[in-house]
Amino acid sequence: MGCGRLILCIIFPPLAVLDKGCGSILFVTILTCAGWVPGAISALIINNKN
């Protein structure tokens, strides 16, 4: 995960997981709507996986 992707995960989590698939985008969007911290953490976890 690059530095730009890390910053994107923190600032706008759903945009950071666009290339991971529809399920990931939906999951991160719902968590971001529930609260910014859970959305950012899930985006970081999804992007950190190989």
C-alpha distance matrix in Angstrom:
0.0 3.8 6.8 8.3 6.3 6.8 10.3 10.9 10.3 12.9 15.2 15.5 13.8 15.5 14.3 10.6 11.6 14.0 12.8 12.9 16.7 19.6 19.8 16.4 17.2 20.6 19.6 17.2 19.9 22.6 20.9 20.2 23.9 25.0 23.2 20.3 19.0 18.9 17.1 14.4 14.1 14.1 11.4 9.1 10.6 10.4 6.7 6.4 9.1 9.4
3.8 0.0 3.8 5.5 5.3 6.3 8.8 9.9 10.6 12.7 14.5 15.3 14.5 16.4 14.5 11.2 13.1 15.0 14.2 15.2 18.8 21.6 22.2 18.8 19.0 22.5 21.8 19.1 21.3 24.3 22.6 21.3 24.9 26.3 24.3 21.0 20.1 20.6 18.5 15.5 16.0 16.4 13.4 11.3 13.6 13.5 9.7 9.9 12.8 13.0
6.8 3.8 0.0 3.8 5.5 5.1 6.3 8.6 9.9 10.9 12.4 14.1 14.1 16.5 14.7 11.7 14.4 16.5 16.5 17.5 21.0 23.4 23.9 20.3 20.1 23.4 22.7 19.5 21.4 24.4 22.5 20.7 24.3 25.6 23.2 19.7 18.8 20.0 18.1 14.8 15.7 16.9 13.9 11.8 14.7 15.2 11.7 12.0 15.4 16.2
8.3 5.5 3.8 0.0 3.8 5.4 5.2 6.2 8.6 10.1 10.5 11.6 12.2 14.2 11.8 9.4 12.6 14.0 14.5 16.1 19.3 21.4 22.4 19.0 18.1 21.5 21.3 18.1 19.4 22.7 21.3 19.2 22.5 24.3 22.1 18.6 18.5 19.6 17.2 14.2 15.9 16.7 13.3 12.2 15.4 15.2 11.8 13.3 16.4 17.1
6.3 5.3 5.5 3.8 0.0 3.8 5.5 4.9 6.1 8.7 9.9 10.1 9.6 11.4 9.4 6.3 9.1 11.1 11.5 12.6 15.9 18.0 18.8 15.3 14.8 18.2 17.8 14.8 16.5 19.7 18.3 16.6 20.1 21.8 19.9 16.6 16.4 17.0 14.4 11.6 13.1 13.4 9.8 9.0 12.0 11.5 8.2 10.1 13.1 14.1
6.8 6.3 5.1 5.4 3.8 0.0 3.8 5.4 5.1 6.5 8.8 10.1 9.4 12.3 11.3 8.2 10.9 13.6 14.4 14.8 18.0 19.9 20.0 16.3 16.1 19.1 18.1 14.8 16.8 19.5 17.5 15.8 19.5 20.7 18.3 14.9 14.0 15.0 13.1 9.7 10.8 12.0 9.1 7.2 10.7 11.3 8.5 9.5 13.1 14.8
10.3 8.8 6.3 5.2 5.5 3.8 0.0 3.8 5.4 5.2 6.2 8.4 9.2 12.3 10.9 8.9 12.3 14.5 16.0 16.9 19.8 21.2 21.6 18.0 17.0 19.8 19.1 15.5 16.8 19.7 17.8 15.4 18.7 20.2 17.6 13.9 13.7 15.5 13.4 10.1 12.2 13.8 10.9 9.8 13.6 14.2 11.7 13.1 16.6 18.5
10.9 9.9 8.6 6.2 4.9 5.4 3.8 0.0 3.8 5.4 5.1 5.5 6.4 8.8 7.1 5.6 9.3 11.1 13.0 14.2 16.7 17.8 18.6 15.2 13.7 16.6 16.4 12.9 13.7 17.0 15.7 13.2 16.3 18.4 16.3 12.8 13.4 14.6 11.7 9.2 11.9 12.6 9.2 9.5 13.1 12.8 10.7 13.1 16.1 17.8
10.3 10.6 9.9 8.6 6.1 5.1 5.4 3.8 0.0 3.8 5.8 5.7 4.4 7.7 7.6 5.3 8.0 11.0 12.8 12.9 15.5 16.5 16.5 12.9 12.0 14.7 13.8 10.2 11.8 14.6 12.8 10.9 14.4 15.9 13.8 10.5 10.5 11.2 8.5 5.7 8.1 8.9 5.7 6.0 9.6 9.8 8.4 10.6 13.6 16.0
12.9 12.7 10.9 10.1 8.7 6.5 5.2 5.4 3.8 0.0 3.8 5.9 6.1 9.9 10.2 8.8 11.6 14.4 16.5 16.6 18.9 19.6 19.4 15.8 14.8 16.9 15.7 12.0 13.1 15.5 13.2 10.8 14.1 15.3 12.5 8.8 8.6 10.6 8.7 5.4 8.2 10.2 8.2 8.0 11.6 12.7 11.6 13.2 16.5 19.1
15.2 14.5 12.4 10.5 9.9 8.8 6.2 5.1 5.8 3.8 0.0 3.8 6.4 9.5 9.1 9.0 12.3 14.2 16.9 17.6 19.5 19.8 20.1 16.9 15.0 17.0 16.6 12.8 12.9 15.6 13.9 10.8 13.5 15.4 12.8 9.1 10.4 12.5 10.1 7.8 11.3 12.9 10.5 11.2 14.8 15.3 14.1 16.3 19.3 21.7
15.5 15.3 14.1 11.6 10.1 10.1 8.4 5.5 5.7 5.9 3.8 0.0 3.8 5.9 5.9 6.8 9.6 11.1 14.2 14.9 16.4 16.3 16.9 13.9 11.6 13.5 13.6 10.0 9.6 12.7 11.8 8.7 11.3 13.8 12.0 8.8 10.8 11.9 8.7 7.6 11.3 11.7 9.1 11.1 14.3 13.9 13.1 16.0 18.5 20.8
13.8 14.5 14.1 12.2 9.6 9.4 9.2 6.4 4.4 6.1 6.4 3.8 0.0 3.8 5.5 5.2 6.9 9.3 12.2 12.1 13.7 13.8 13.8 10.5 8.8 11.0 10.5 6.8 7.6 10.6 9.4 7.2 10.5 12.5 11.1 8.4 9.6 9.6 6.1 5.3 8.5 8.2 5.5 8.1 10.9 10.3 10.1 13.0 15.2 17.7
15.5 16.4 16.5 14.2 11.4 12.3 12.3 8.8 7.7 9.9 9.5 5.9 3.8 0.0 3.8 5.4 5.6 6.8 10.2 10.3 11.0 10.5 11.1 8.4 5.7 8.0 8.7 5.7 5.5 9.2 9.4 7.7 10.2 12.8 12.5 10.6 12.4 11.6 7.8 8.6 11.3 9.7 7.3 10.6 12.6 10.9 11.1 14.6 16.0 18.1
14.3 14.5 14.7 11.8 9.4 11.3 10.9 7.1 7.6 10.2 9.1 5.9 5.5 3.8 0.0 3.8 5.5 5.5 8.9 10.3 11.5 11.7 13.2 10.6 7.9 10.9 12.1 9.3 9.1 12.9 13.2 11.1 13.5 16.3 15.7 13.3 15.0 14.8 11.0 10.7 13.6 12.4 9.2 11.8 14.2 12.3 11.3 14.9 16.6 18.1
10.6 11.2 11.7 9.4 6.3 8.2 8.9 5.6 5.3 8.8 9.0 6.8 5.2 5.4 3.8 0.0 3.8 5.8 7.9 8.8 11.2 12.4 13.4 10.1 8.7 12.1 12.4 9.5 10.7 14.2 13.6 12.1 15.2 17.4 16.3 13.6 14.3 14.0 10.6 9.4 11.6 10.6 6.8 8.7 11.2 9.4 7.8 11.3 13.2 14.8
11.6 13.1 14.4 12.6 9.1 10.9 12.3 9.3 8.0 11.6 12.3 9.6 6.9 5.6 5.5 3.8 0.0 3.8 5.5 5.3 7.5 9.0 9.8 6.7 5.9 9.6 9.9 7.9 9.7 12.9 12.8 12.3 15.2 17.2 16.8 14.8 15.4 14.1 10.7 10.5 11.9 9.7 6.5 9.0 10.3 7.4 6.9 10.7 11.5 13.0
14.0 15.0 16.5 14.0 11.1 13.6 14.5 11.1 11.0 14.4 14.2 11.1 9.3 6.8 5.5 5.8 3.8 0.0 3.8 5.6 6.5 7.7 10.0 8.0 6.2 9.8 11.5 10.1 10.7 14.2 15.0 14.2 16.5 19.0 19.1 17.2 18.4 17.2 13.6 13.8 15.5 13.2 10.2 12.8 14.0 10.9 10.2 14.0 14.4 15.2
12.8 14.2 16.5 14.5 11.5 14.4 16.0 13.0 12.8 16.5 16.9 14.2 12.2 10.2 8.9 7.9 5.5 3.8 0.0 3.8 5.7 8.6 10.8 9.0 8.7 12.3 13.5 12.6 14.0 17.1 17.7 17.4 19.9 22.1 22.1 20.2 20.9 19.5 16.2 16.0 17.1 14.7 11.7 13.6 14.2 10.8 9.7 13.1 12.9 12.7
12.9 15.2 17.5 16.1 12.6 14.8 16.9 14.2 12.9 16.6 17.6 14.9 12.1 10.3 10.3 8.8 5.3 5.6 3.8 0.0 3.8 7.2 8.1 6.2 7.4 10.7 11.1 10.9 13.0 15.5 15.9 16.3 18.9 20.6 20.9 19.4 19.6 17.6 14.7 14.9 15.3 12.3 10.1 12.1 11.8 8.0 8.1 11.3 10.3 10.7
16.7 18.8 21.0 19.3 15.9 18.0 19.8 16.7 15.5 18.9 19.5 16.4 13.7 11.0 11.5 11.2 7.5 6.5 5.7 3.8 0.0 3.8 5.6 5.6 6.4 8.9 10.2 11.0 12.4 14.6 15.8 16.6 18.6 20.4 21.3 20.3 21.0 18.7 15.7 16.8 17.4 14.0 12.3 14.9 14.4 10.7 11.6 14.7 13.5 13.8
19.6 21.6 23.4 21.4 18.0 19.9 21.2 17.8 16.5 19.6 19.8 16.3 13.8 10.5 11.7 12.4 9.0 7.7 8.6 7.2 3.8 0.0 3.8 5.5 5.1 6.2 8.6 10.0 10.5 12.3 14.3 15.2 16.5 18.4 19.9 19.5 20.6 18.2 15.2 17.0 17.9 14.5 13.3 16.5 16.1 12.6 14.1 17.4 16.3 17.2
19.8 22.2 23.9 22.4 18.8 20.0 21.6 18.6 16.5 19.4 20.1 16.9 13.8 11.1 13.2 13.4 9.8 10.0 10.8 8.1 5.6 3.8 0.0 3.8 5.5 5.2 6.1 8.6 9.9 10.7 12.3 14.1 15.5 16.7 18.3 18.3 19.0 16.1 13.7 15.9 16.1 12.5 12.2 15.3 14.3 11.2 13.6 16.4 15.0 16.5
16.4 18.8 20.3 19.0 15.3 16.3 18.0 15.2 12.9 15.8 16.9 13.9 10.5 8.4 10.6 10.1 6.7 8.0 9.0 6.2 5.6 5.5 3.8 0.0 3.8 5.5 5.1 6.0 8.4 9.9 10.6 12.0 14.1 15.3 16.3 15.7 16.1 13.4 10.8 12.5 12.7 9.2 8.5 11.6 10.9 7.7 10.1 13.0 12.2 14.1
17.2 19.0 20.1 18.1 14.8 16.1 17.0 13.7 12.0 14.8 15.0 11.6 8.8 5.7 7.9 8.7 5.9 6.2 8.7 7.4 6.4 5.1 5.5 3.8 0.0 3.8 5.5 5.3 6.0 8.6 10.0 10.4 12.2 14.2 15.2 14.4 15.7 13.5 10.3 12.1 13.4 10.4 9.0 12.6 12.9 10.1 11.5 15.0 14.9 16.7
20.6 22.5 23.4 21.5 18.2 19.1 19.8 16.6 14.7 16.9 17.0 13.5 11.0 8.0 10.9 12.1 9.6 9.8 12.3 10.7 8.9 6.2 5.2 5.5 3.8 0.0 3.8 5.6 5.1 6.2 8.6 9.8 10.6 12.4 14.2 14.4 15.9 13.4 10.6 13.4 14.6 11.5 11.2 14.9 14.8 12.4 14.6 17.7 17.5 19.5
19.6 21.8 22.7 21.3 17.8 18.1 19.1 16.4 13.8 15.7 16.6 13.6 10.5 8.7 12.1 12.4 9.9 11.5 13.5 11.1 10.2 8.6 6.1 5.1 5.5 3.8 0.0 3.8 5.5 5.3 6.3 8.6 10.1 10.8 12.4 12.8 13.5 10.5 8.4 11.4 11.8 8.5 9.3 12.7 12.2 10.4 13.2 15.8 15.5 18.1
17.2 19.1 19.5 18.1 14.8 14.8 15.5 12.9 10.2 12.0 12.8 10.0 6.8 5.7 9.3 9.5 7.9 10.1 12.6 10.9 11.0 10.0 8.6 6.0 5.3 5.6 3.8 0.0 3.8 5.5 5.1 6.0 8.5 9.8 10.3 9.8 10.7 8.2 5.3 7.9 9.1 6.4 6.4 10.1 10.5 9.2 11.3 14.1 14.7 17.5
19.9 21.3 21.4 19.4 16.5 16.8 16.8 13.7 11.8 13.1 12.9 9.6 7.6 5.5 9.1 10.7 9.7 10.7 14.0 13.0 12.4 10.5 9.9 8.4 6.0 5.1 5.5 3.8 0.0 3.8 5.5 5.0 6.2 8.6 9.8 9.6 11.7 10.0 6.9 9.8 11.9 9.9 9.5 13.2 14.2 12.8 14.5 17.5 18.3 20.9
22.6 24.3 24.4 22.7 19.7 19.5 19.7 17.0 14.6 15.5 15.6 12.7 10.6 9.2 12.9 14.2 12.9 14.2 17.1 15.5 14.6 12.3 10.7 9.9 8.6 6.2 5.3 5.5 3.8 0.0 3.8 5.4 5.2 6.3 8.7 10.0 11.8 9.5 7.7 11.3 12.7 10.6 11.5 15.0 15.3 14.4 16.8 19.4 19.9 22.7
20.9 22.6 22.5 21.3 18.3 17.5 17.8 15.7 12.8 13.2 13.9 11.8 9.4 9.4 13.2 13.6 12.8 15.0 17.7 15.9 15.8 14.3 12.3 10.6 10.0 8.6 6.3 5.1 5.5 3.8 0.0 3.8 5.4 5.0 6.2 7.3 8.3 5.7 4.6 8.4 9.3 7.9 9.6 12.5 12.9 12.8 15.2 17.4 18.3 21.5
20.2 21.3 20.7 19.2 16.6 15.8 15.4 13.2 10.9 10.8 10.8 8.7 7.2 7.7 11.1 12.1 12.3 14.2 17.4 16.3 16.6 15.2 14.1 12.0 10.4 9.8 8.6 6.0 5.0 5.4 3.8 0.0 3.8 5.4 5.0 4.8 7.2 6.4 4.1 7.1 9.5 9.0 9.4 12.4 13.8 13.8 15.4 17.8 19.3 22.4
23.9 24.9 24.3 22.5 20.1 19.5 18.7 16.3 14.4 14.1 13.5 11.3 10.5 10.2 13.5 15.2 15.2 16.5 19.9 18.9 18.6 16.5 15.5 14.1 12.2 10.6 10.1 8.5 6.2 5.2 5.4 3.8 0.0 3.8 5.4 6.9 9.9 9.2 7.7 10.8 13.1 12.5 13.1 16.2 17.4 17.2 18.9 21.5 22.8 25.8
25.0 26.3 25.6 24.3 21.8 20.7 20.2 18.4 15.9 15.3 15.4 13.8 12.5 12.8 16.3 17.4 17.2 19.0 22.1 20.6 20.4 18.4 16.7 15.3 14.2 12.4 10.8 9.8 8.6 6.3 5.0 5.4 3.8 0.0 3.8 7.0 8.9 7.7 8.0 11.2 12.5 12.2 13.9 16.5 17.2 17.6 19.8 21.8 23.0 26.3
23.2 24.3 23.2 22.1 19.9 18.3 17.6 16.3 13.8 12.5 12.8 12.0 11.1 12.5 15.7 16.3 16.8 19.1 22.1 20.9 21.3 19.9 18.3 16.3 15.2 14.2 12.4 10.3 9.8 8.7 6.2 5.0 5.4 3.8 0.0 3.8 5.6 5.9 6.6 8.9 10.5 11.3 12.7 14.7 16.0 17.0 18.7 20.4 22.2 25.6
20.3 21.0 19.7 18.6 16.6 14.9 13.9 12.8 10.5 8.8 9.1 8.8 8.4 10.6 13.3 13.6 14.8 17.2 20.2 19.4 20.3 19.5 18.3 15.7 14.4 14.4 12.8 9.8 9.6 10.0 7.3 4.8 6.9 7.0 3.8 0.0 3.8 5.7 5.3 6.1 8.7 10.1 10.6 12.3 14.4 15.4 16.5 18.3 20.5 23.8
19.0 20.1 18.8 18.5 16.4 14.0 13.7 13.4 10.5 8.6 10.4 10.8 9.6 12.4 15.0 14.3 15.4 18.4 20.9 19.6 21.0 20.6 19.0 16.1 15.7 15.9 13.5 10.7 11.7 11.8 8.3 7.2 9.9 8.9 5.6 3.8 0.0 3.8 5.4 5.2 6.1 8.6 9.9 10.6 12.3 14.2 15.4 16.4 18.8 22.3
18.9 20.6 20.0 19.6 17.0 15.0 15.5 14.6 11.2 10.6 12.5 11.9 9.6 11.6 14.8 14.0 14.1 17.2 19.5 17.6 18.7 18.2 16.1 13.4 13.5 13.4 10.5 8.2 10.0 9.5 5.7 6.4 9.2 7.7 5.9 5.7 3.8 0.0 3.8 5.5 5.1 6.1 8.5 9.9 10.5 12.1 14.1 15.2 16.9 20.5
17.1 18.5 18.1 17.2 14.4 13.1 13.4 11.7 8.5 8.7 10.1 8.7 6.1 7.8 11.0 10.6 10.7 13.6 16.2 14.7 15.7 15.2 13.7 10.8 10.3 10.6 8.4 5.3 6.9 7.7 4.6 4.1 7.7 8.0 6.6 5.3 5.4 3.8 0.0 3.8 5.5 5.2 6.1 8.6 9.9 10.5 12.1 14.1 15.8 19.1
14.4 15.5 14.8 14.2 11.6 9.7 10.1 9.2 5.7 5.4 7.8 7.6 5.3 8.6 10.7 9.4 10.5 13.8 16.0 14.9 16.8 17.0 15.9 12.5 12.1 13.4 11.4 7.9 9.8 11.3 8.4 7.1 10.8 11.2 8.9 6.1 5.2 5.5 3.8 0.0 3.8 5.5 5.1 6.2 8.7 10.0 10.6 12.2 14.6 17.9
14.1 16.0 15.7 15.9 13.1 10.8 12.2 11.9 8.1 8.2 11.3 11.3 8.5 11.3 13.6 11.6 11.9 15.5 17.1 15.3 17.4 17.9 16.1 12.7 13.4 14.6 11.8 9.1 11.9 12.7 9.3 9.5 13.1 12.5 10.5 8.7 6.1 5.1 5.5 3.8 0.0 3.8 5.4 5.1 6.2 8.7 10.0 10.5 12.7 16.3
14.1 16.4 16.9 16.7 13.4 12.0 13.8 12.6 8.9 10.2 12.9 11.7 8.2 9.7 12.4 10.6 9.7 13.2 14.7 12.3 14.0 14.5 12.5 9.2 10.4 11.5 8.5 6.4 9.9 10.6 7.9 9.0 12.5 12.2 11.3 10.1 8.6 6.1 5.2 5.5 3.8 0.0 3.8 5.4 5.0 6.0 8.5 9.7 11.0 14.5
11.4 13.4 13.9 13.3 9.8 9.1 10.9 9.2 5.7 8.2 10.5 9.1 5.5 7.3 9.2 6.8 6.5 10.2 11.7 10.1 12.3 13.3 12.2 8.5 9.0 11.2 9.3 6.4 9.5 11.5 9.6 9.4 13.1 13.9 12.7 10.6 9.9 8.5 6.1 5.1 5.4 3.8 0.0 3.8 5.5 5.1 6.0 8.4 10.2 13.3
9.1 11.3 11.8 12.2 9.0 7.2 9.8 9.5 6.0 8.0 11.2 11.1 8.1 10.6 11.8 8.7 9.0 12.8 13.6 12.1 14.9 16.5 15.3 11.6 12.6 14.9 12.7 10.1 13.2 15.0 12.5 12.4 16.2 16.5 14.7 12.3 10.6 9.9 8.6 6.2 5.1 5.4 3.8 0.0 3.8 5.6 5.2 6.0 8.9 12.1
10.6 13.6 14.7 15.4 12.0 10.7 13.6 13.1 9.6 11.6 14.8 14.3 10.9 12.6 14.2 11.2 10.3 14.0 14.2 11.8 14.4 16.1 14.3 10.9 12.9 14.8 12.2 10.5 14.2 15.3 12.9 13.8 17.4 17.2 16.0 14.4 12.3 10.5 9.9 8.7 6.2 5.0 5.5 3.8 0.0 3.8 5.5 5.1 6.6 10.3
10.4 13.5 15.2 15.2 11.5 11.3 14.2 12.8 9.8 12.7 15.3 13.9 10.3 10.9 12.3 9.4 7.4 10.9 10.8 8.0 10.7 12.6 11.2 7.7 10.1 12.4 10.4 9.2 12.8 14.4 12.8 13.8 17.2 17.6 17.0 15.4 14.2 12.1 10.5 10.0 8.7 6.0 5.1 5.6 3.8 0.0 3.8 5.5 5.6 8.7
6.7 9.7 11.7 11.8 8.2 8.5 11.7 10.7 8.4 11.6 14.1 13.1 10.1 11.1 11.3 7.8 6.9 10.2 9.7 8.1 11.6 14.1 13.6 10.1 11.5 14.6 13.2 11.3 14.5 16.8 15.2 15.4 18.9 19.8 18.7 16.5 15.4 14.1 12.1 10.6 10.0 8.5 6.0 5.2 5.5 3.8 0.0 3.8 5.5 7.7
6.4 9.9 12.0 13.3 10.1 9.5 13.1 13.1 10.6 13.2 16.3 16.0 13.0 14.6 14.9 11.3 10.7 14.0 13.1 11.3 14.7 17.4 16.4 13.0 15.0 17.7 15.8 14.1 17.5 19.4 17.4 17.8 21.5 21.8 20.4 18.3 16.4 15.2 14.1 12.2 10.5 9.7 8.4 6.0 5.1 5.5 3.8 0.0 3.8 6.5
9.1 12.8 15.4 16.4 13.1 13.1 16.6 16.1 13.6 16.5 19.3 18.5 15.2 16.0 16.6 13.2 11.5 14.4 12.9 10.3 13.5 16.3 15.0 12.2 14.9 17.5 15.5 14.7 18.3 19.9 18.3 19.3 22.8 23.0 22.2 20.5 18.8 16.9 15.8 14.6 12.7 11.0 10.2 8.9 6.6 5.6 5.5 3.8 0.0 3.8
9.4 13.0 16.2 17.1 14.1 14.8 18.5 17.8 16.0 19.1 21.7 20.8 17.7 18.1 18.1 14.8 13.0 15.2 12.7 10.7 13.8 17.2 16.5 14.1 16.7 19.5 18.1 17.5 20.9 22.7 21.5 22.4 25.8 26.3 25.6 23.8 22.3 20.5 19.1 17.9 16.3 14.5 13.3 12.1 10.3 8.7 7.7 6.5 3.8 0.0
